[in-house]
Amino acid sequence: MGRRVALAAGVGALLGLAWWGMFELLASGAVCSKDDWGCLGAFVIATPVFAVAGAVVGGIALRSLSVSRAWLVAVPATLMAVVAMILLLGTTFLAFAVFAALYALIAVLTNPPRGEGAVEGS
């Protein structure tokens, strides 16, 4: 289980760094105009796109690392982390820690029990 949690936390941390980079790019005004609602509109569009893309990338990364139940970790952890980062809007530098912690937590909660599929007494 330790390997599974560590790999999930690593993938989560990388996705958190991607979130931080996306948010800082939008906040700097490099990809949007700061006039009217330009950057806010870009953020409102980019957030659900990142949630879906992050869940897919996280699932593929965990699956390629041979983590069992990869999609059960990636989808809820990414969605919860995106919601948490929206609520913690001013603290984007914590994104890697929030994503890593939620990925690790979900990896622990969805860990398959030992001997799954084995019939007792046989």
All heavy atoms as an XYZ file, in Angstrom:
865
protein
N       0.809     -1.186      0.000
C       0.000      0.000      0.000
C       0.862      1.263      0.000
O       0.464      2.272     -0.565
C      -0.928      0.011      1.219
C      -1.781      1.247      1.273
S      -3.131      1.176      2.417
C      -2.427      1.922      3.844
N       2.039      1.209      0.586
C       2.911      2.380      0.652
C       3.320      2.882     -0.723
O       3.355      4.088     -0.974
N       3.632      1.938     -1.636
C       4.010      2.312     -2.999
C       2.851      2.996     -3.705
O       3.019      4.008     -4.379
C       4.444      1.068     -3.772
C       4.781      1.331     -5.219
C       5.102      0.019     -5.964
N       5.374      0.263     -7.349
C       4.444      0.390     -8.298
N       3.172      0.303     -7.979
N       4.783      0.616     -9.552
N       1.670      2.459     -3.521
C       0.466      2.996     -4.164
C       0.191      4.428     -3.694
O      -0.093      5.318     -4.484
C      -0.712      2.077     -3.826
C      -2.016      2.455     -4.424
C      -3.041      1.344     -4.077
N      -4.198      1.453     -4.897
C      -5.278      2.166     -4.558
N      -5.301      2.794     -3.419
N      -6.292      2.234     -5.363
N       0.303      4.666     -2.397
C       0.047      5.987     -1.832
C       1.128      6.974     -2.277
O       0.823      8.115     -2.633
C      -0.041      5.904     -0.295
C      -0.123      7.278      0.336
C      -1.240      5.063      0.107
N       2.380      6.536     -2.291
C       3.474      7.421     -2.700
C       3.348      7.811     -4.175
O       3.551      8.986     -4.521
C       4.817      6.737     -2.450
N       3.021      6.852     -5.029
C       2.850      7.176     -6.444
C       1.662      8.111     -6.658
O       1.729      9.058     -7.451
C       2.668      5.901     -7.272
C       3.906      5.029     -7.426
C       3.552      3.724     -8.129
C       4.984      5.767     -8.199
N       0.582      7.864     -5.937
C      -0.588      8.733     -6.059
C      -0.260     10.141     -5.583
O      -0.648     11.130     -6.219
C      -1.763      8.156     -5.269
N       0.460     10.269     -4.484
C       0.839     11.590     -3.976
C       1.758     12.309     -4.967
O       1.634     13.524     -5.167
C       1.517     11.461     -2.625
N       2.651     11.574     -5.603
C       3.542     12.177     -6.596
C       2.793     12.693     -7.808
O       3.039     13.810     -8.283
N       1.862     11.896     -8.307
C       1.044     12.337     -9.442
C       0.198     13.539     -9.030
O       0.075     14.518     -9.773
C       0.160     11.180     -9.967
C      -0.882     11.679    -10.948
C       1.030     10.111    -10.618
N      -0.364     13.497     -7.826
C      -1.146     14.625     -7.334
C      -0.319     15.892     -7.205
O      -0.783     16.983     -7.556
N       0.914     15.764     -6.725
C       1.781     16.934     -6.597
C       2.090     17.546     -7.959
O       2.092     18.774     -8.111
C       3.074     16.544     -5.881
N       2.321     16.708     -8.960
C       2.578     17.234    -10.307
C       1.347     17.942    -10.873
O       1.468     18.994    -11.510
C       3.033     16.103    -11.233
C       4.425     15.546    -10.939
C       4.722     14.359    -11.850
C       5.480     16.617    -11.099
N       0.179     17.389    -10.630
C      -1.046     18.061    -11.076
C      -1.258     19.362    -10.306
O      -1.751     20.345    -10.870
C      -2.252     17.147    -10.926
C      -2.356     16.033    -11.960
C      -3.489     15.091    -11.595
C      -2.564     16.598    -13.340
N      -0.900     19.391     -9.039
C      -0.984     20.622     -8.267
C      -0.060     21.697     -8.802
O      -0.423     22.876     -8.858
N       1.127     21.301     -9.227
C       2.040     22.270     -9.841
C       1.483     22.779    -11.169
O       1.636     23.957    -11.501
C       3.425     21.650    -10.028
C       4.205     21.393     -8.739
C       5.512     20.670     -9.040
C       4.478     22.703     -8.018
N       0.812     21.911    -11.907
C       0.173     22.344    -13.158
C      -0.952     23.342    -12.870
O      -1.123     24.324    -13.593
C      -0.366     21.134    -13.923
N      -1.724     23.089    -11.805
C      -2.789     24.025    -11.410
C      -2.180     25.388    -11.049
O      -2.673     26.428    -11.461
C      -3.567     23.467    -10.225
C      -4.540     24.455     -9.645
C      -4.291     25.368     -8.668
C      -5.900     24.654    -10.037
N      -5.402     26.096     -8.414
C      -6.415     25.694     -9.234
C      -6.730     24.044    -10.968
C      -7.723     26.139     -9.345
C      -8.040     24.489    -11.074
C      -8.526     25.524    -10.276
N      -1.122     25.359    -10.265
C      -0.459     26.589     -9.857
C       0.025     27.360    -11.083
O      -0.173     28.566    -11.198
C       0.689     26.256     -8.927
C       1.380     27.432     -8.291
C       0.967     28.733     -8.271
C       2.604     27.401     -7.569
N       1.854     29.507     -7.582
C       2.869     28.711     -7.136
C       3.488     26.392     -7.247
C       4.006     29.041     -6.393
C       4.606     26.722     -6.502
C       4.861     28.030     -6.089
N       0.649     26.645    -12.009
C       1.123     27.290    -13.232
C      -0.009     27.884    -14.052
O       0.098     29.007    -14.562
N      -1.109     27.140    -14.175
C      -2.252     27.657    -14.933
C      -2.814     28.906    -14.272
O      -3.090     29.902    -14.934
C      -3.349     26.597    -15.036
C      -4.574     27.085    -15.799
S      -6.048     26.093    -15.559
C      -6.538     26.555    -13.910
N      -2.976     28.863    -12.965
C      -3.549     30.000    -12.257
C      -2.631     31.218    -12.345
O      -3.100     32.342    -12.569
C      -3.816     29.645    -10.800
C      -4.569     30.714    -10.074
C      -5.948     30.756    -10.137
C      -3.904     31.691     -9.362
C      -6.657     31.753     -9.478
C      -4.588     32.686     -8.708
C      -5.972     32.717     -8.764
N      -1.343     31.025    -12.172
C      -0.410     32.148    -12.236
C      -0.342     32.727    -13.647
O      -0.186     33.942    -13.813
C       0.982     31.727    -11.755
C       1.044     31.453    -10.270
C       0.683     32.661     -9.410
O       1.050     33.801     -9.769
O       0.012     32.463     -8.391
N      -0.456     31.886    -14.658
C      -0.475     32.365    -16.033
C      -1.707     33.228    -16.286
O      -1.628     34.297    -16.901
C      -0.448     31.179    -17.006
C      -0.260     31.493    -18.474
C       1.101     32.120    -18.706
C      -0.391     30.224    -19.293
N      -2.844     32.784    -15.782
C      -4.065     33.579    -15.927
C      -3.998     34.865    -15.102
O      -4.416     35.936    -15.554
C      -5.286     32.766    -15.516
C      -5.688     31.636    -16.459
C      -6.800     30.802    -15.839
C      -6.111     32.175    -17.795
N      -3.485     34.787    -13.891
C      -3.439     35.953    -13.014
C      -2.475     37.021    -13.525
O      -2.674     38.210    -13.270
C      -3.052     35.531    -11.607
N      -1.451     36.607    -14.253
C      -0.478     37.576    -14.758
C      -1.030     38.397    -15.917
O      -0.494     39.444    -16.249
C       0.792     36.860    -15.204
O       0.546     36.135    -16.399
N      -2.085     37.908    -16.546
C      -2.654     38.619    -17.690
C      -1.939     38.326    -18.995
O      -2.193     38.983    -20.000
N      -1.061     37.343    -18.994
C      -0.306     37.015    -20.204
C      -1.180     36.375    -21.282
O      -0.900     36.524    -22.472
C       0.855     36.083    -19.866
N      -2.216     35.668    -20.884
C      -3.071     34.979    -21.858
C      -4.475     35.555    -21.931
O      -5.330     35.015    -22.616
C      -3.144     33.462    -21.557
C      -1.795     32.819    -21.730
C      -3.695     33.220    -20.166
N      -4.720     36.621    -21.175
C      -6.041     37.247    -21.183
C      -5.873     38.739    -20.929
O      -4.842     39.185    -20.433
C      -6.938     36.614    -20.124
S      -6.250     36.703    -18.456
N      -6.884     39.488    -21.291
C      -6.831     40.925    -21.032
C      -7.406     41.195    -19.649
O      -8.336     40.533    -19.203
C      -7.633     41.682    -22.089
O      -9.006     41.406    -21.940
N      -6.850     42.171    -18.972
C      -7.350     42.514    -17.639
C      -8.501     43.510    -17.720
O      -8.969     44.003    -16.710
C      -6.217     43.052    -16.786
C      -5.205     41.981    -16.436
C      -4.264     42.438    -15.366
C      -3.356     41.282    -14.977
N      -2.519     41.585    -13.848
N      -8.937     43.822    -18.930
C     -10.080     44.711    -19.119
C     -11.364     43.932    -18.927
O     -11.471     42.771    -19.312
C     -10.066     45.318    -20.525
C      -8.803     46.127    -20.783
O      -8.241     46.641    -19.811
O      -8.388     46.215    -21.953
N     -12.355     44.594    -18.369
C     -13.677     44.015    -18.148
C     -13.558     42.689    -17.393
O     -13.034     42.629    -16.315
C     -14.436     43.842    -19.464
C     -14.725     45.179    -20.125
O     -14.976     46.143    -19.370
O     -14.688     45.255    -21.353
N     -14.041     41.601    -18.005
C     -14.076     40.294    -17.363
C     -13.114     39.301    -18.017
O     -13.271     38.098    -17.858
C     -15.490     39.717    -17.410
C     -16.484     40.559    -16.684
C     -17.308     41.489    -17.222
C     -16.721     40.578    -15.287
N     -18.056     42.086    -16.256
C     -17.728     41.540    -15.043
C     -16.200     39.881    -14.210
C     -18.205     41.818    -13.781
C     -16.688     40.158    -12.948
C     -17.672     41.111    -12.743
N     -12.115     39.778    -18.735
C     -11.245     38.908    -19.520
C     -10.604     37.763    -18.752
O     -10.781     36.596    -19.083
N      -9.873     38.084    -17.694
C      -9.170     37.038    -16.951
C     -10.130     36.204    -16.099
O      -9.925     35.012    -15.934
C      -8.085     37.645    -16.075
S      -6.691     38.263    -17.034
N     -11.170     36.836    -15.578
C     -12.157     36.067    -14.819
C     -12.876     35.082    -15.733
O     -13.073     33.922    -15.371
C     -13.169     36.994    -14.139
C     -14.265     36.289    -13.346
C     -13.657     35.481    -12.210
C     -15.274     37.286    -12.830
N     -13.231     35.531    -16.926
C     -13.867     34.631    -17.897
C     -12.953     33.487    -18.290
O     -13.391     32.340    -18.410
N     -11.671     33.792    -18.466
C     -10.706     32.737    -18.796
C     -10.591     31.731    -17.655
O     -10.496     30.525    -17.882
C      -9.350     33.352    -19.110
N     -10.614     32.220    -16.410
C     -10.533     31.318    -15.258
C     -11.771     30.438    -15.158
O     -11.678     29.245    -14.872
C     -10.333     32.114    -13.965
C     -10.269     31.253    -12.740
C      -9.139     30.500    -12.480
C     -11.326     31.193    -11.854
C      -9.066     29.693    -11.354
C     -11.269     30.390    -10.729
C     -10.132     29.644    -10.475
N     -12.946     31.045    -15.390
C     -14.200     30.280    -15.310
C     -14.239     29.189    -16.369
O     -14.759     28.102    -16.134
C     -15.413     31.239    -15.427
C     -16.705     30.484    -15.645
C     -15.507     32.116    -14.194
N     -13.663     29.434    -17.524
C     -13.619     28.420    -18.582
C     -12.509     27.399    -18.307
O     -12.694     26.199    -18.511
C     -13.421     29.081    -19.953
C     -14.686     29.864    -20.320
C     -13.098     28.054    -21.023
C     -14.537     30.741    -21.546
N     -11.362     27.868    -17.827
C     -10.209     26.981    -17.643
C     -10.390     26.013    -16.478
O      -9.837     24.909    -16.499
C      -8.948     27.807    -17.428
N     -11.166     26.381    -15.462
C     -11.307     25.532    -14.281
C     -11.949     24.179    -14.602
O     -11.373     23.137    -14.264
C     -12.074     26.270    -13.173
O     -11.335     27.437    -12.833
C     -12.257     25.405    -11.959
N     -13.127     24.118    -15.249
C     -13.680     22.793    -15.555
C     -12.860     22.032    -16.593
O     -12.789     20.806    -16.539
C     -15.094     23.083    -16.057
C     -15.133     24.519    -16.376
C     -14.063     25.183    -15.588
N     -12.232     22.767    -17.499
C     -11.371     22.099    -18.483
C     -10.202     21.432    -17.767
O      -9.850     20.278    -18.056
C     -10.884     23.097    -19.563
C      -9.808     22.492    -20.423
C     -12.054     23.574    -20.403
N      -9.604     22.144    -16.806
C      -8.501     21.557    -16.041
C      -8.982     20.369    -15.220
O      -8.264     19.377    -15.088
C      -7.856     22.598    -15.120
C      -6.676     22.054    -14.371
C      -5.411     22.129    -14.914
C      -6.820     21.447    -13.133
C      -4.318     21.610    -14.244
C      -5.736     20.924    -12.454
C      -4.479     21.014    -13.016
N     -10.182     20.464    -14.640
C     -10.696     19.357    -13.818
C     -10.821     18.086    -14.647
O     -10.389     17.011    -14.211
C     -12.044     19.739    -13.204
N     -11.373     18.199    -15.833
C     -11.540     17.014    -16.684
C     -10.186     16.530    -17.195
O      -9.861     15.336    -17.108
C     -12.494     17.326    -17.859
C     -12.504     16.195    -18.863
C     -13.899     17.599    -17.336
N      -9.380     17.457    -17.709
C      -8.067     17.071    -18.238
C      -7.168     16.516    -17.133
O      -6.440     15.541    -17.342
C      -7.400     18.268    -18.912
N      -7.223     17.117    -15.943
C      -6.415     16.629    -14.826
C      -6.815     15.236    -14.383
O      -5.967     14.409    -14.068
N      -8.121     14.962    -14.356
C      -8.588     13.624    -13.979
C      -8.135     12.592    -15.005
O      -7.691     11.496    -14.639
C     -10.106     13.611    -13.841
N      -8.213     12.947    -16.276
C      -7.787     12.011    -17.332
C      -6.276     11.787    -17.273
O      -5.803     10.646    -17.310
C      -8.235     12.525    -18.718
C      -7.594     11.723    -19.828
C      -9.748     12.491    -18.827
N      -5.518     12.863    -17.166
C      -4.056     12.732    -17.103
C      -3.644     11.980    -15.840
O      -2.765     11.109    -15.885
C      -3.385     14.123    -17.163
C      -1.914     14.058    -16.815
C      -3.572     14.733    -18.545
N      -4.276     12.287    -14.712
C      -3.968     11.573    -13.469
C      -4.294     10.096    -13.560
O      -3.518      9.251    -13.115
N      -5.442      9.763    -14.153
C      -5.812      8.355    -14.322
C      -4.853      7.614    -15.232
O      -4.443      6.483    -14.931
N      -4.488      8.246    -16.338
C      -3.543      7.612    -17.266
C      -2.177      7.448    -16.606
O      -1.529      6.397    -16.746
C      -3.453      8.418    -18.577
C      -4.772      8.297    -19.351
C      -2.278      7.961    -19.425
C      -4.876      9.215    -20.549
N      -1.728      8.467    -15.869
C      -0.421      8.380    -15.202
C      -0.413      7.273    -14.153
O       0.534      6.479    -14.097
C      -0.075      9.725    -14.566
N      -1.457      7.208    -13.346
C      -1.507      6.151    -12.328
C      -1.623      4.772    -12.960
O      -1.031      3.801    -12.484
C      -2.670      6.399    -11.369
C      -2.525      7.591    -10.424
C      -3.799      7.816     -9.637
C      -1.347      7.396     -9.490
N      -2.399      4.678    -14.027
C      -2.552      3.383    -14.710
C      -1.221      2.947    -15.329
O      -0.871      1.771    -15.292
C      -3.639      3.505    -15.795
C      -4.100      2.203    -16.313
C      -4.950      1.495    -15.242
N      -4.948      0.076    -15.529
C      -4.736     -0.856    -14.630
N      -4.548     -0.554    -13.378
N      -4.742     -2.119    -14.956
N      -0.477      3.897    -15.903
C       0.819      3.545    -16.503
C       1.840      3.153    -15.434
O       2.802      2.448    -15.733
C       1.348      4.699    -17.347
O       1.710      5.777    -16.525
N       1.636      3.616    -14.204
C       2.513      3.227    -13.098
C       2.029      1.959    -12.400
O       2.537      1.598    -11.349
C       2.606      4.368    -12.086
C       3.314      5.628    -12.573
C       3.107      6.775    -11.589
C       4.786      5.356    -12.797
N       1.037      1.291    -12.985
C       0.468      0.037    -12.485
C      -0.150      0.166    -11.097
O      -0.056     -0.746    -10.272
C       1.533     -1.071    -12.475
O       2.025     -1.280    -13.774
N      -0.791      1.287    -10.848
C      -1.515      1.483     -9.590
C      -2.900      0.876     -9.765
O      -3.608      1.172    -10.732
C      -1.616      2.982     -9.235
C      -2.510      3.198     -8.035
C      -0.232      3.553     -8.985
N      -3.279      0.001     -8.829
C      -4.599     -0.622     -8.934
C      -5.681      0.417     -8.661
O      -5.489      1.335     -7.868
C      -4.713     -1.774     -7.937
O      -4.593     -1.296     -6.618
N      -6.800      0.254     -9.316
C      -7.941      1.167     -9.188
C      -7.537      2.618     -9.442
O      -7.895      3.533     -8.694
C      -8.582      1.024     -7.824
C      -9.114     -0.366     -7.560
C      -9.769     -0.436     -6.213
N     -10.288     -1.784     -5.980
C     -11.002     -2.094     -4.935
N     -11.305     -1.197     -4.039
N     -11.448     -3.325     -4.783
N      -6.797      2.818    -10.506
C      -6.245      4.149    -10.811
C      -7.339      5.186    -11.009
O      -7.236      6.319    -10.532
C      -5.356      4.072    -12.047
N      -8.400      4.824    -11.710
C      -9.458      5.792    -11.998
C     -10.266      6.127    -10.750
O     -10.778      7.239    -10.622
C     -10.356      5.287    -13.125
C      -9.592      5.200    -14.402
C      -9.076      4.068    -14.973
C      -9.177      6.278    -15.232
N      -8.383      4.388    -16.108
C      -8.441      5.735    -16.292
C      -9.364      7.653    -15.174
C      -7.882      6.526    -17.301
C      -8.819      8.432    -16.183
C      -8.086      7.870    -17.225
N     -10.378      5.186     -9.815
C     -11.065      5.473     -8.555
C     -10.273      6.436     -7.684
O     -10.825      7.049     -6.771
C     -11.321      4.181     -7.774
C     -12.483      3.332     -8.252
C     -12.550      2.045     -7.447
C     -13.782      4.093     -8.136
N      -9.000      6.558     -7.945
C      -8.178      7.537     -7.238
C      -8.207      8.872     -7.974
O      -8.458      9.919     -7.381
C      -6.718      7.035     -7.089
C      -5.832      8.108     -6.488
C      -6.672      5.776     -6.261
N      -7.974      8.847     -9.272
C      -7.755     10.075    -10.035
C      -8.992     10.958    -10.136
O      -8.907     12.172     -9.928
C      -7.253      9.727    -11.436
N     -10.139     10.384    -10.436
C     -11.321     11.208    -10.690
C     -11.795     11.939     -9.427
O     -11.878     13.173     -9.422
C     -12.434     10.374    -11.351
C     -13.714     11.174    -11.452
C     -11.986      9.909    -12.729
N     -12.094     11.242     -8.322
C     -12.566     12.000     -7.155
C     -11.500     12.908     -6.548
O     -11.809     13.998     -6.080
C     -13.019     10.932     -6.164
C     -12.430      9.666     -6.630
C     -12.135      9.803     -8.077
N     -10.241     12.474     -6.550
C      -9.183     13.297     -5.960
C      -9.003     14.588     -6.750
O      -8.851     15.659     -6.154
C      -7.871     12.522     -5.903
N      -9.037     14.510     -8.076
C      -8.882     15.714     -8.882
C     -10.060     16.657     -8.687
O      -9.876     17.866     -8.510
C      -8.743     15.355    -10.378
O      -7.622     14.481    -10.535
C      -8.527     16.592    -11.219
N     -11.264     16.118     -8.706
C     -12.440     16.971     -8.536
C     -12.455     17.634     -7.157
O     -12.752     18.827     -7.032
C     -13.713     16.173     -8.779
C     -13.877     15.632    -10.204
C     -15.154     14.822    -10.314
C     -13.843     16.744    -11.219
N     -12.130     16.876     -6.113
C     -12.094     17.461     -4.772
C     -10.983     18.498     -4.650
O     -11.160     19.535     -3.994
C     -11.921     16.365     -3.722
C     -13.156     15.510     -3.562
S     -13.154     14.334     -2.185
C     -11.499     13.802     -2.032
N      -9.837     18.246     -5.274
C      -8.729     19.197     -5.199
C      -9.065     20.489     -5.934
O      -8.733     21.581     -5.462
C      -7.464     18.568     -5.780
N      -9.730     20.393     -7.077
C     -10.115     21.602     -7.812
C     -11.106     22.423     -6.989
O     -10.977     23.643     -6.878
C     -10.680     21.246     -9.207
C     -11.381     22.427     -9.839
C      -9.560     20.753    -10.108
N     -12.073     21.770     -6.370
C     -13.030     22.487     -5.514
C     -12.300     23.122     -4.333
O     -12.556     24.281     -3.981
C     -14.158     21.550     -5.041
C     -14.995     22.202     -3.952
C     -15.026     21.146     -6.218
N     -11.383     22.395     -3.725
C     -10.620     22.945     -2.597
C      -9.800     24.151     -3.029
O      -9.725     25.148     -2.301
C      -9.709     21.866     -2.006
N      -9.206     24.099     -4.213
C      -8.396     25.217     -4.670
C      -9.248     26.421     -5.052
O      -8.794     27.557     -4.945
C      -7.492     24.790     -5.834
C      -6.385     23.846     -5.416
S      -5.481     24.338     -3.922
C      -4.808     25.905     -4.389
N     -10.480     26.193     -5.475
C     -11.383     27.326     -5.719
C     -11.720     27.997     -4.390
O     -11.760     29.227     -4.294
C     -12.646     26.861     -6.461
C     -12.293     26.477     -7.897
C     -13.714     27.945     -6.454
C     -13.409     25.790     -8.638
N     -11.946     27.193     -3.356
C     -12.249     27.750     -2.045
C     -11.028     28.424     -1.412
O     -11.167     29.367     -0.641
C     -12.783     26.657     -1.116
C     -14.119     26.038     -1.543
C     -14.471     24.875     -0.633
C     -15.226     27.077     -1.552
N      -9.835     27.956     -1.737
C      -8.583     28.546     -1.238
C      -7.959     29.424     -2.314
O      -6.755     29.354     -2.564
C      -7.602     27.436     -0.853
C      -8.034     26.477      0.247
C      -7.061     25.309      0.343
C      -8.124     27.212      1.566
N      -8.749     30.266     -2.925
C      -8.337     30.988     -4.128
C      -7.061     31.804     -3.962
O      -6.248     31.878     -4.863
C      -9.479     31.895     -4.590
C      -9.441     32.364     -6.016
C      -9.313     31.190     -6.976
C     -10.668     33.167     -6.343
N      -6.851     32.399     -2.827
C      -5.678     33.248     -2.651
C      -4.398     32.505     -2.338
O      -3.340     33.111     -2.253
N      -4.458     31.214     -2.146
C      -3.279     30.454     -1.730
C      -2.909     29.409     -2.772
O      -2.820     28.224     -2.465
C      -3.539     29.775     -0.376
O      -4.712     28.966     -0.505
C      -3.742     30.780      0.731
N      -2.660     29.846     -3.990
C      -2.358     28.887     -5.054
C      -1.027     28.175     -4.849
O      -0.820     27.105     -5.397
C      -2.343     29.585     -6.423
O      -1.407     30.665     -6.384
C      -3.710     30.102     -6.778
N      -0.132     28.762     -4.041
C       1.157     28.108     -3.804
C       1.005     26.812     -3.018
O       1.919     26.005     -2.968
C       2.110     29.062     -3.078
C       1.567     29.595     -1.786
C       1.800     28.915     -0.607
C       0.830     30.769     -1.758
C       1.293     29.390      0.593
C       0.332     31.257     -0.562
C       0.562     30.566      0.619
N      -0.161     26.587     -2.409
C      -0.416     25.342     -1.686
C      -1.011     24.257     -2.578
O      -1.335     23.177     -2.098
C      -1.371     25.589     -0.519
C      -0.846     26.437      0.626
C      -1.942     26.661      1.653
C       0.358     25.783      1.254
N      -1.162     24.533     -3.867
C      -1.849     23.602     -4.759
C      -1.186     22.230     -4.783
O      -1.876     21.208     -4.744
C      -1.915     24.177     -6.172
N       0.145     22.200     -4.848
C       0.805     20.891     -4.927
C       0.535     20.071     -3.670
O       0.333     18.862     -3.746
C       2.309     21.043     -5.192
C       3.098     21.508     -4.008
C       3.718     20.593     -3.180
C       3.213     22.863     -3.707
C       4.443     21.012     -2.082
C       3.936     23.277     -2.617
C       4.556     22.364     -1.801
N       0.491     20.727     -2.502
C       0.249     20.003     -1.259
C      -1.200     19.525     -1.175
O      -1.465     18.406     -0.724
C       0.583     20.888     -0.064
N      -2.142     20.349     -1.615
C      -3.563     19.963     -1.580
C      -3.807     18.792     -2.516
O      -4.441     17.799     -2.141
C      -4.458     21.170     -1.950
C      -5.900     20.741     -2.164
C      -4.376     22.241     -0.874
N      -3.313     18.874     -3.740
C      -3.488     17.784     -4.703
C      -2.806     16.510     -4.201
O      -3.382     15.421     -4.267
C      -2.934     18.179     -6.075
C      -3.905     18.917     -6.950
C      -4.161     20.259     -6.764
C      -4.564     18.259     -7.977
C      -5.044     20.943     -7.572
C      -5.457     18.929     -8.796
C      -5.700     20.284     -8.593
N      -1.578     16.623     -3.700
C      -0.845     15.444     -3.227
C      -1.561     14.798     -2.041
O      -1.703     13.571     -1.990
C       0.581     15.826     -2.838
N      -2.028     15.611     -1.107
C      -2.706     15.069      0.068
C      -4.010     14.374     -0.312
O      -4.311     13.285      0.199
C      -2.977     16.183      1.074
N      -4.781     14.967     -1.205
C      -6.051     14.343     -1.591
C      -5.832     13.079     -2.412
O      -6.558     12.097     -2.252
C      -6.927     15.344     -2.325
C      -7.582     16.373     -1.402
C      -8.241     17.473     -2.193
C      -8.579     15.707     -0.481
N      -4.849     13.082     -3.296
C      -4.534     11.859     -4.044
C      -4.101     10.752     -3.096
O      -4.519      9.601     -3.233
C      -3.452     12.126     -5.098
C      -3.997     12.393     -6.472
C      -4.608     13.587     -6.793
C      -3.915     11.428     -7.468
C      -5.112     13.831     -8.055
C      -4.410     11.656     -8.731
C      -5.001     12.858     -9.025
O      -5.507     13.085    -10.278
N      -3.255     11.084     -2.105
C      -2.803     10.069     -1.142
C      -3.970      9.564     -0.296
O      -4.101      8.361     -0.054
C      -1.714     10.649     -0.253
N      -4.836     10.477      0.147
C      -5.990     10.081      0.954
C      -6.917      9.151      0.185
O      -7.327      8.105      0.694
C      -6.759     11.320      1.413
C      -8.072     11.052      2.151
C      -7.796     10.393      3.492
C      -8.856     12.324      2.311
N      -7.234      9.496     -1.047
C      -8.121      8.650     -1.842
C      -7.448      7.317     -2.157
O      -8.101      6.275     -2.216
C      -8.570      9.370     -3.130
C      -9.319     10.658     -2.775
C      -9.430      8.482     -3.996
C     -10.602     10.438     -2.016
N      -6.128      7.314     -2.338
C      -5.416      6.051     -2.572
C      -5.530      5.136     -1.359
O      -5.680      3.922     -1.504
C      -3.953      6.324     -2.904
N      -5.478      5.710     -0.175
C      -5.638      4.897      1.044
C      -7.072      4.385      1.152
O      -7.313      3.217      1.454
C      -5.259      5.720      2.298
C      -5.680      5.009      3.569
C      -3.773      5.991      2.312
N      -8.045      5.262      0.899
C      -9.445      4.873      1.061
C      -9.915      3.849      0.032
O     -10.832      3.085      0.305
C     -10.336      6.117      0.986
C     -10.178      7.105      2.132
C     -11.056      8.327      1.902
C     -10.495      6.464      3.461
N      -9.311      3.845     -1.152
C      -9.734      2.901     -2.194
C      -8.788      1.719     -2.324
O      -8.842      0.997     -3.319
C      -9.846      3.607     -3.561
O      -8.563      4.133     -3.930
C     -10.881      4.700     -3.531
N      -7.931      1.521     -1.343
C      -6.999      0.400     -1.378
C      -7.774     -0.913     -1.361
O      -8.632     -1.121     -0.506
C      -6.056      0.470     -0.174
C      -4.923     -0.509     -0.288
O      -4.441     -0.776     -1.371
N      -4.516     -1.042      0.839
N      -7.482     -1.817     -2.304
C      -8.196     -3.097     -2.296
C      -7.809     -3.910     -1.068
O      -6.652     -3.926     -0.662
C      -7.731     -3.776     -3.584
C      -6.485     -3.083     -3.983
C      -6.533     -1.712     -3.407
N      -8.774     -4.576     -0.462
C      -8.457     -5.395      0.714
C      -7.565     -6.570      0.343
O      -7.568     -7.055     -0.792
C      -9.824     -5.859      1.214
C     -10.739     -5.709      0.067
C     -10.180     -4.628     -0.812
N      -6.809     -7.031      1.311
C      -5.932     -8.186      1.069
C      -6.760     -9.416      0.775
O      -7.799     -9.652      1.396
C      -5.067     -8.452      2.281
C      -4.048     -7.383      2.514
C      -2.818     -8.019      3.121
N      -1.777     -7.036      3.250
C      -0.750     -6.972      2.416
N      -0.647     -7.815      1.435
N       0.188     -6.072      2.586
N      -6.314    -10.191     -0.190
C      -6.984    -11.419     -0.519
C      -8.312    -11.210     -1.207
O      -9.202    -12.038     -1.110
N      -8.444    -10.104     -1.907
C      -9.703     -9.828     -2.603
C      -9.957    -10.928     -3.626
O      -9.094    -11.303     -4.406
C      -9.633     -8.471     -3.302
C     -10.910     -8.092     -3.986
C     -10.831     -6.707     -4.602
O     -10.897     -5.727     -3.858
O     -10.669     -6.650     -5.829
N     -11.117    -11.459     -3.605
C     -11.475    -12.511     -4.547
C     -11.242    -13.909     -3.986
O     -11.702    -14.886     -4.563
N     -10.542    -14.020     -2.881
C     -10.299    -15.325     -2.284
C     -11.519    -15.755     -1.484
O     -12.171    -14.951     -0.825
C      -9.066    -15.277     -1.379
N     -11.817    -17.022     -1.533
C     -12.962    -17.563     -0.792
C     -12.438    -18.114      0.526
O     -11.477    -18.886      0.560
C     -13.665    -18.668     -1.599
C     -14.812    -19.251     -0.808
C     -14.127    -18.119     -2.931
N     -13.069    -17.700      1.640
C     -12.619    -18.183      2.941
C     -12.952    -19.660      3.117
O     -13.983    -20.126      2.670
C     -13.304    -17.392      4.049
C     -12.709    -16.017      4.238
C     -13.243    -15.345      5.489
O     -13.429    -16.046      6.506
O     -13.480    -14.142      5.430
N     -12.074    -20.328      3.767
C     -12.307    -21.731      4.100
C     -12.032    -22.688      2.959
O     -12.272    -23.876      3.089
N     -11.511    -22.226      1.856
C     -11.241    -23.171      0.769
C      -9.758    -23.413      0.620
O      -8.941    -22.760      1.115
C     -11.801    -22.662     -0.550
O     -11.228    -21.420     -0.883
